[in-house]
Amino acid sequence: MRTVAFHTLGCKVNQYDSQAMLELFEQAGYEIRDFSQMADVYVINTCTVTGTGDKKSLQAVRRVLRQNPAAQVIIAGCLAQRDGEKLLSTGARLVIGNARRNEVVRLLEEAVESNQQIAAVTDILRTPYEPLTISRHEGHTRAVLKIQEGCDRYCTYCIIPYVRGGIRSRKPDEIRLEAERLAAAGFSELVLTGIHLTSYGRDLSGETLLDAIRACDVNGVERIRLGSLEPVIVTEDFVSALKEEKKVCPQFHLALQSGSDPVLKRMRRRYTTEEFDHACALLRAAFPGCAITTDVICGFPGETDAEFEETMAFCKKIGFARMHVFPYSARQGTPAAKMPGQVPKAIREERARQLIAAGNALADAFGQSQIGQVKEVLCEEIMDGVSQGYTREYMLCHFRGGESGKTYPVLIDGLTDDGLTGQIIAP
């Protein structure tokens, strides 16, 4: 039997796309192997959002070909979309970007049969929504469900619109069918993901993100978790309607990127810190105790010490439950890469170090705020007699007793390096 192994870098959308391609290989009779094992075919689903993503993607390709020179290697995803035929120089049999993934098996077998390398990278700006589907996911209880593709915001630092294309939304009926399949497979939590969730439905006939959320409210699904949002979507009407969706988890990822208004303007973000603060206030009023998480970029071109300090102070003011911090990474082809005032790497990294430390302190504070509360924990796995799973606020919790796939009321009694501890209480 032919064998295939996958390695996925980057975001949850990539995770979904990899799973969809994996299931296509299974349907074609391939056996799935772990990426560390020998396989006939290796698929590296790449990321190019930062220079680190590029580096890790190419390292994975080189490592595979060094360990198994006879293997057929497929390079897929965002780096493949950006560099196309250039990547054939790595020795890959097939380079496939962010379209035609549903043809991946046929294209590979065509390339092998003809003993040629193929770069199947098409113009992503004119590509309709690709009908990829999944019936399961790697997790025990949680599955990613992709509902949207592409972005047309063109923030000055971001390469993603160029490699993912414009806004394409999945129709609610199709979302519901997949939600039902995943629920039937035992997944009780769905994570709605897309490249720019906030834009969901703009290309459809009146549908909004709320319609996509409601489409996931099917029997067997206990939780609906939202991927990254932008504060512009968080209006009083949106939050009021969201509050009525009882399965929605009170954890909201709002992408900040900078806490300085001049930097936000240079980034071409479409909100101010005042508007971001207001969005957080609306969510906290509707979902008391909710977790608000974020992304922040340090060292954007022209960022002064004072602007960095504004970001530091703003993050502390908001009190994020978790922060993902990145030093700015110039992406060739974006306006920011040509901006004056490029911040030296050492300063970018030092600012990131400081902000990561502040983020860790904020995360500890949020964890401490959970102690003494009873939280619903969805048990995902049991290791050495200790159960672990996530609260609705997406805090990892360790406790004794329980069964994988079931939800328990847990009294939180402590904080560890990676989450919470607690005890099951009688309902």
C-alpha positions, 0 to 999 in steps of 0.5 A: 500500500502506498503511504503518505505523511503530512507536516503542517506549518502556520495557522488553523486554516492550514490545519484544515486544508491539510486534513482535507488533503489527507482524507483525499489521499485516504480515499485514494487508498493511501495509508497515513504515516506520521511525518517522522516515519518513512513514507512514499509521499510527504506533503509539507503545507507551508506558511509564509506569514513571517520569515521564520515560516519560510525558513521552517517550511524549507527546512522541512522539505530539505530534511525529508529529501535528505532522509528519504531521497526516493520520496515524492514531496509535495509543497503546498500552501502559502509559500508555494503560492508565493514562490511557485515554480521556484520551489521546484529547485528543491526537488519537489515533485509537485508544488501546489498553492492555495487552489486545486488542493482537491486535485492533489492526488491526481496531480501527484500521480500525473507527475510521477507517471510522466516523471516530471515536476509540476507547479500547479499554482494558479492565479489566486485572485480569481479563484472561487471558494474551493470545496474542501471538506473534512470528516474528522480532525486530529484532536480528540474532541475539538475540530477546526471548521473552515468557513471562509477564505481570503482577505482584501484588507491589505494591511501594509505588513501582510503578505496573506491577501497576495497568497490567499486571494480575495474574500470567499465564503462558504455557504451556511448550508454547506457549513451545517452539513460539515458540522453534522458530519463532525458531530457524528464523528464525536467532535463536541467542539467546533472552532470556526476559522478562516483567513478573515472571519470578520469579512464572512458573508460579504460575497454572499447574499446577505449572510453574516458571521452570525449565520455561519455560527447558527449553522454550527448549532447542531445536535452533538456540538456543545461548543462553538469557538470563534477564530480571530476577529477584528474589533470592527465587527464587535458592535452592540447589535453583533454582541447582543445577537452573539449572546443569544448563541449559548454554545459560543465560548466566551473566548474572543481573539481580537487582533490588536497588532499595535496599541499605538494609533500612529502605528495602527495608521501606518499598518493600515488597520481600520480601527483605533485603540479607542475603538478596540477598547470599546469592543472589549468593553462590549464583550465583557459586558455581555460575557462577564469573565470572558477571555480576550486574547490577541496578536501584537507585532513589535518593531513595525517600521517607524515604531519609536520607543514612545509608540512601543511604550504606548503598546505596552501600556495599552495591553496592560490596560486591556488585560489580555488573557493571552498574547501572541507576540511577533517581532515585525518580519518584512515581507517582500512585495508589501508596502511596509517592506519599503517604508522608511525607519526600519527598526533594527532586528536587535531592537525588534527582538528586545521589544518582543521579549519585553512584551512577551514577559508582560503577556505572561504576567497578564496570563498569570493574572487571568489564571489566578482570576479563575481560582475558586470558580466552577468551570465547564471542562471538556475532557480531551485525554487522560495521561497517568490517571490525570484528565486534561481538557479546556474550559470554555475560556480556553484554559487548559485544566488538569483534574482527576477522574473523568472520561475523554469526550465528556464535560465536567463541572470543575472547581478550579483550585490552582495554577500550573505552568501550563494551565489550571488544576481543579476537582470535579464537583457534583453537578 
